[in-house]
Structure formats: structure tokens, C-alpha cells
Amino acid sequence: MPAITILSVLIFLATYLVVGWGRVPGLHIDRTGAALIGGSLMVACGVLTLNEAYKAIDLDTLVLLLGMMIVVAYLRLSGFFAIVNSWILRHTHHPLIVLIAVVLVSGFFSAFLVNDTICLAMTPLVLDLISSLRRNPVPYLLAIAMSSNIGSTATITGNPQNILIGSFSHIAYLRFAAALAPTAAIGLVITIVLIFLFFRDEFRGNHFKPAERTVHYSKPIAMKAAIVTLCMIVLFFLGQPPAKVAIVAGAFLLITRRAKPEKIYREIDFPLLLLFGGLFVVVAGIEKTVFTPNVLGYAAHLHLERVPIISGISAVLSNIVSNVPAVLVLKPFVLQLKQHRERAWLALAMSSTLAGNFTILGSVANLIVVQRARQRGIEISFWEYFKIGAPLTIITIVIGVFLLMSFAG
């Protein structure tokens, strides 16, 4: 094996090990740092030229993510989500109805506005709501995390891995939603049922009359952000390029006299953008040296065009190294498929996303909810999450596989 190939494999394995583990013991290196270091080493060691590294970065993905982050920042800072939360509080009078509302709201917004950002917005609001009702917060927090993962399955803009797949596959937004929205809808119903079954005592409570609360929000900014978001979603379904629509929507919202841009910039997850950029380069290096035509041809024997097979591989890999790195690794194998390539992309999107519900560490959305809850003195244990997340993952992936196999692709 050539030395350059050995180097690329070592860099790739070290990068993915840290990305999967989350950090380097004894050093202040997180997932983003590992991806940047790995990408830089691919160039420094001569695996890729600087121009090849530049070309490896998918700008459509980064631009789409950036645009969506700006739009969600305006929705959150304007108080739009607080308004939605207040509406729920006024119209729900039983704990089961609150659960249903949390699942549906989290799932719906996650389908269009990137699930991680929805968890950031919804978790403190739901915690305030539940504390005012004096209920057990754990089932409702689990509902946010799990329903945001499931809801995000429905569209290209639901989560980072779907954004990647949308860019690689060029599947139309409407067709993507037609294929995966049914799985997401059924999954949200199953989420409600499982949480209800595992927390029956919480939902046996009597009806209550929640106290009215004052909501602080900026009506002009909230209305503008809501209208722009609605227009953006309509344009997605009309077939306009998602990256173009999202960045134009974000830029349009920046034209304002009411919100300081510095507040919006602080809401942008720059480490996530850097993580993507580094991983693009790392995977390009391994593609160049290891994923040769012969290797990809041999991989044809794995029959990744079969929905159950690629879904199983994706689900396992996503729980080892996280879903975005898993999608990037499987990308070259899907690209070389000669039959049912579109269905393979859809299966990859479905399974890598739903796999995030398997454990508390399965997705960034889960970690956001857990960390925000911990800041308020509420602990969600690994087992508390796993006893619902594991069966939910298996059931929803099986349903997704069945529906995709019958989808005209």
C-alpha cells in the first residue's frame, strides 16, 4: 500500500474517532477541531492539493445551513416561538394534550427549520411551561428531542444530513417530502404513544387551568420573520434551489432597523459550518486514495441499492460516528449505484436521521435538550432516554423501510 494511502487512512480514522468520541482526552479538541485538523493534514501530507481541498467543500450545503440559521435566529429572537408556546399554554388543559402539542410543534418546525435550532428554541420555553404547570418535565423534554429528530426526516431542510443528501442527490424538495413525510408523520404518533405508555402516571392527572403569562416579543420582527419563512418554504416546494432561497431569505431579514446584526451573528452555529468544511476535505482525501473505482465496484456486492441493507448500515454507522460523518462516508458508495440510486439516498436520509433517537448521544438535538435541562437542574439519565429511544428508533426505521420499498423510485 502506498505511503500516501496509509497516511490518508490514518488521518481519516483519527478524525472519525474523535468525531465519534466527541473530544480528545487531555486536549481541548472537539469535533470541529478534529475535522479542521484532519482536513489540514490531508493537504499538509500531500493527499490533496489546496485546490482539490477547495473543490471538495460543498458550498451549496454551507450556504443553505447559513441561511437557515439566520432565519431561525430572527424567529427566535423576535419571540415567535414564545408566541407559539403561549398559544399552547392557553389552549391545553390536560397533560396529554400538552404532550401532543409539544410533539406536533417540535416535529412540524423541525421539518423545515433544522431540528437542532428548534431544540435550542423550544427547550427553555417548554421548561417554563411545564414548571408553571408543576408537572414532571422529563417526558416533555424527551418529546422535544425525539419529535424534532423524527420531524426533521420529512424534508431536505430538516437537518444537516438531509441538507447534505439534498445537495448530493439533487432530489426535488417536493419529491423528497413526498417520500419521507409519511414516515415522519407516523413516527410522531408513535412518539406520543410510547412516551404516554412509559410515563402513564404523569398523564393520569386531572385537567388544569394554567395561569396567563405575559409574552415579550417584537411584533414587527416576528411578523416579518414568519412571512419570510412561509415564503421560503413555499419556494422550496415550488422547486427553487434551497441554498439560493435560504440565503436570500436570511439576507432580506438582515435589512431592518429593529434588530442589531450582532445579536443575529451570535446565533449562527459557526462551529457546525467549520465541522462540515473539515469533513468534506477529510472524506475527499479518503475518496481519492482508498475509494478507488475497484473498491467501489467491489462494494456493489453489498447491494446498497436495497433499502433494508443501506438503512441498517447507515443506522449502525450513525450511532458510531454520528449521522453527518456517516452520510459523508457512504456518499461515494451511493453515487456509484446504477439502479435505485434515488431510493438509496432517501433511505440514507431516513435511517441516519431516525437512528439519532437510539441513545441520548445519537444526535446533537438530544444533547442540546439534555444540556439545557441540566442548566435548570433537571437530569435525564441514559436509561430514561434509551428505554423509549431504542424501540422508537427500531419501529420507525422498520416503518420507513417498508414505506420506501413501496415508494415509486
C-alpha positions, 0 to 999 in steps of 0.5 A, a space after each residue: 500500500 502506498 505511503 500516501 494511502 496509509 497516511 490518508 487512512 490514518 488521518 481519516 480514522 483519527 478524525 472519525 474517532 474523535 468525531 465519534 468520541 466527541 473530544 480528545 482526552 487531555 486536549 481541548 479538541 472537539 469535533 470541529 477541531 478534529 475535522 479542521 485538523 484532519 482536513 489540514 493534514 490531508 493537504 499538509 501530507 500531500 493527499 490533496 492539493 489546496 485546490 482539490 481541498 477547495 473543490 471538495 467543500 460543498 458550498 451549496 450545503 454551507 450556504 443553505 445551513 447559513 441561511 437557515 440559521 439566520 432565519 431561525 435566529 430572527 424567529 427566535 429572537 423576535 419571540 415567535 416561538 414564545 408566541 407559539 408556546 403561549 398559544 399552547 399554554 392557553 389552549 391545553 388543559 390536560 397533560 396529554 394534550 400538552 404532550 401532543 402539542 409539544 410533539 406536533 410543534 417540535 416535529 412540524 418546525 423541525 421539518 423545515 427549520 433544522 431540528 437542532 435550532 428548534 431544540 435550542 428554541 423550544 427547550 427553555 420555553 417548554 421548561 417554563 411551561 411545564 414548571 408553571 404547570 408543576 408537572 414532571 418535565 422529563 417526558 416533555 423534554 424527551 418529546 422535544 428531542 425525539 419529535 424534532 429528530 423524527 420531524 426533521 426526516 420529512 424534508 431536505 431542510 430538516 437537518 444537516 444530513 438531509 441538507 447534505 443528501 439534498 445537495 448530493 442527490 439533487 432530489 426535488 424538495 417536493 419529491 423528497 417530502 413526498 417520500 419521507 413525510 409519511 414516515 415522519 408523520 407516523 413516527 410522531 404518533 408513535 412518539 406520543 404513544 410510547 412516551 404516554 405508555 412509559 410515563 402513564 402516571 404523569 398523564 393520569 392527572 386531572 385537567 388544569 387551568 394554567 395561569 396567563 403569562 405575559 409574552 415579550 416579543 417584537 411584533 414587527 420582527 416576528 411578523 416579518 420573520 414568519 412571512 419570510 419563512 412561509 415564503 421560503 418554504 413555499 419556494 422550496 416546494 415550488 422547486 427553487 434551489 434551497 441554498 439560493 432561497 435560504 440565503 436570500 431569505 436570511 439576507 432580506 431579514 438582515 435589512 431592518 432597523 429593529 434588530 442589531 446584526 450582532 445579536 443575529 451573528 451570535 446565533 449562527 452555529 459557526 462551529 457546525 459550518 467549520 465541522 462540515 468544511 473539515 469533513 468534506 476535505 477529510 472524506 475527499 482525501 479518503 475518496 481519492 486514495 482508498 475509494 478507488 473505482 475497484 473498491 467501489 465496484 467491489 462494494 456493489 456486492 453489498 447491494 446498497 441499492 436495497 433499502 433494508 441493507 443501506 438503512 441498517 448500515 447507515 443506522 449502525 454507522 450513525 450511532 458510531 460516528 454520528 449521522 453527518 460523518 456517516 452520510 459523508 462516508 457512504 456518499 461515494 458508495 451511493 453515487 456509484 449505484 446504477 439502479 435505485 440510486 434515488 431510493 438509496 439516498 432517501 433511505 440514507 436520509 431516513 435511517 441516519 436521521 431516525 437512528 439519532 433517537 437510539 441513545 441520548 448521544 445519537 444526535 446533537 438535538 438530544 444533547 442540546 435538550 439534555 444540556 439545557 435541562 441540566 442548566 435548570 437542574 433537571 437530569 435525564 439519565 441514559 436509561 430514561 432516554 434509551 428505554 423509549 429511544 431504542 424501540 422508537 428508533 427500531 419501529 420507525 426505521 422498520 416503518 420507513 423501510 417498508 414505506 420506501 420499498 413501496 415508494 415509486 423510485 
